[in-house]
Amino acid sequence: MDTVVFTATYADIPAHLPVPGPFRELLRERFVLAHEVLGKITESTGALCLDVTAAAEWSRPDMWSEDGLHPTPRGHQWFAESIADLLERATGTPCRPRC
């Protein structure tokens, strides 16, 4: 079967959560570990990975809902477009609707 598996890293979610500083740093350390494991898995399996951590867009407040945990509609749109771009580059198949 021709299947493309993809995943993504997490943005700096702890930066947007209303939690005490020491807990925020603990969460950030856990995210770093999760990203390391994810990197090893995608490398060994050939899965695609969108590196959300490298995207400056996620530091903008308009990308996050009030709870600081979930993306806004704008954040979801950016993520969907970024995944479509990643899939198009990797497969050569257009992943966006034609207008």
C-alpha positions in Angstrom: 0.0 0.0 0.0 1.1 3.5 -0.7 0.6 5.2 2.6 2.2 8.3 3.9 2.4 8.6 7.7 3.0 12.0 9.2 3.1 13.6 12.6 4.2 16.9 14.1 6.2 18.2 17.0 4.4 20.4 19.6 4.7 24.1 19.8 5.8 25.7 23.1 2.5 25.0 24.8 3.8 25.5 28.3 4.6 29.2 27.4 0.8 29.8 27.0 -0.4 27.9 30.1 -1.3 29.8 33.3 1.0 27.6 35.5 3.7 28.5 38.0 7.2 29.0 36.5 8.8 25.8 37.9 6.0 23.6 36.6 6.3 25.4 33.2 10.0 24.5 33.0 9.2 20.8 34.0 6.6 20.7 31.1 9.1 22.2 28.7 11.7 19.5 29.7 9.0 16.8 29.0 8.2 18.3 25.6 12.0 18.2 24.7 12.1 14.5 25.6 8.9 13.8 23.6 10.4 15.6 20.6 13.6 13.5 20.9 11.6 10.3 20.9 9.4 11.5 18.1 12.5 12.3 16.0 14.0 8.9 16.5 10.7 7.2 15.6 10.2 9.3 12.4 13.8 8.8 11.4 13.6 5.0 11.8 10.2 4.6 10.1 10.5 7.2 7.4 7.3 9.0 8.7 7.1 12.7 7.9 7.3 15.2 10.7 6.2 18.8 10.6 8.6 20.7 12.9 6.1 23.0 14.6 8.8 24.1 17.1 10.7 25.8 14.3 7.7 27.9 13.3 7.6 31.5 14.7 3.9 31.7 14.0 3.2 29.7 17.2 4.5 32.5 19.4 1.7 34.8 18.2 -1.2 35.1 20.6 -3.8 34.9 17.8 -2.8 31.3 17.2 -3.9 30.2 20.7 -7.3 29.9 22.4 -7.9 31.5 25.8 -7.0 28.3 27.6 -3.5 28.4 26.2 -3.6 24.7 25.3 -5.6 24.6 22.0 -5.1 26.4 18.7 -7.6 29.0 17.5 -9.3 28.5 14.1 -6.3 30.5 12.7 -3.9 28.1 14.4 -5.7 25.1 13.0 -5.7 26.6 9.5 -2.0 27.2 9.7 -1.4 23.7 10.8 -3.5 22.2 8.1 -1.8 24.3 5.4 1.6 23.4 6.7 0.8 19.7 6.7 -0.5 20.0 3.1 2.7 21.7 2.1 4.8 19.0 3.7 2.8 16.2 2.0 3.0 18.0 -1.4 6.8 18.3 -1.1 7.2 14.7 0.0 4.9 13.1 -2.5 4.6 15.5 -5.4 0.8 15.2 -5.1 -1.2 18.3 -4.7 -2.9 18.3 -1.3 -5.0 21.4 -1.6 -8.3 21.9 -3.3 -8.2 23.6 -6.7 -10.2 26.8 -7.0 
